[in-house]
C-alpha cells in the first residue's frame, strides 16, 4: 500500500506564488509517475502536472509557463512550484502516484487565489 502526504496550500493573492509538496511512502517500484491534479467546484478534475521517475514532465495547458514540477528522489517527494497565480487556479489540489498500473491519491489540499 502507498500513502501520499500533502503539504502546502492556503490563501494566496493573485500574482503570488505557492509551493506544494507530496511525500510518498510504502512499497513503490523505482519506475513510477507522480503528479498533481486539481478540481474546482462544478468542474471536472484536471491534470496539472506529472513527472516520471526518469524526469520527464507534462503540464496542463492552463498552467504551462507558470507551474514547475520536480521531485526529490531521496525523499520520494514531488514538488509543485506555482507562480503567477490566478483566481482560476483556485481548486483542491490532489497528489497522485501511478505505481505498477495502480493509482493512488492524496487527501487533497485547498489552494485559494484571491483577486
N, C-alpha and C positions, 0 to 999 in steps of 0.2 A: 504494500500500500504506500502511496505517495501523499505527503502533506505539503501544502503550499501556504506560507505565511506571508501576508502582505503588510507593508508599512508605507506610510506617506498618505497623501490626500489631504483634503481640507479646503478651506476657502482662500481663493486667490483672486486678485484683481486682474482684469483684462490687461493683456500685455505683459503680465508677470510670468513667473516660472515656478515649476514644482517638480519634485523628483519622487518617483515611486520605486519601491523595491519589492522583490518577491523571493523568498528563500525556500528552496525545495529540500525535503528530507524524505528518507525512505529508500526503497530499492529502485534505483534509477539506472538504466542502461546508459553507457557512456555516449551513445549516439541518440540524441533526443532533441526535441524542439520546445522552446519556451516562448512565451509572449504575453500579450495583453489584448483583451477585448474590452469593449465598453458598451453600456446600454443606458440610454436616456429614456425618461418616461414617454410611453407611447411609441417608442421606436424599437426596431429590432437590434439585437446585439450585433455589433460590427467589429471587424478587425481593426486594431490599432497598429500593432507591430509584432513581428515574430523574429526570432533568431535561432539558428540551428547550432548544434554543437560545433560545427565547423566554422561558425562565424558569419554565415550568410544571413542577410536581413531582408525583410519585406515590410512595407508600410502601407497602411490605408491611404487612399488618395487625399483624404481630408487632413491628414497630419504630416504629409511629406514636406520636408524642409523645416519643420518646426519641432518634431519629436525625434529623439535618438534612443535606440535600444542598444543595450550592451549586456554583457554577462561577466560575472566573476566566477570562473570555473572552480577555483579553490573553495569557494563558499557555496557553490551551487545556487547562485543568486542571479536573477535577471533584474536589470535596472532600466527605468524609463525616465529619461530627461525630457520634460515638457517645457518648451519655450514659447514665447509669443502666444500665450493662451487666449482663447476667445470664449465668449459665453456659450458658443455652440459646443465647446469641449466639455461642458457640464454633463456628467454622467457618473454611473457607478463603473469603476474600472475593475476588471477581473483578470487576475493572473491565470495562466493556463500552461499545462505541460502535456506534451504527447510523448509517451514512452512505450515502445513496442506496440504501437497502434492502439494504446489505451489513453484516454483523455482525462485529465484531472483539472479541477477548477479551484481557485481560491474563494474566499468568502466575499470578496469584493470590497472596494474602498471608494468612498464618495469623493469626487472632485467637483467643486463648485467654483465657477468663474463668474465674478460679478462684473457688470458693465460700468 
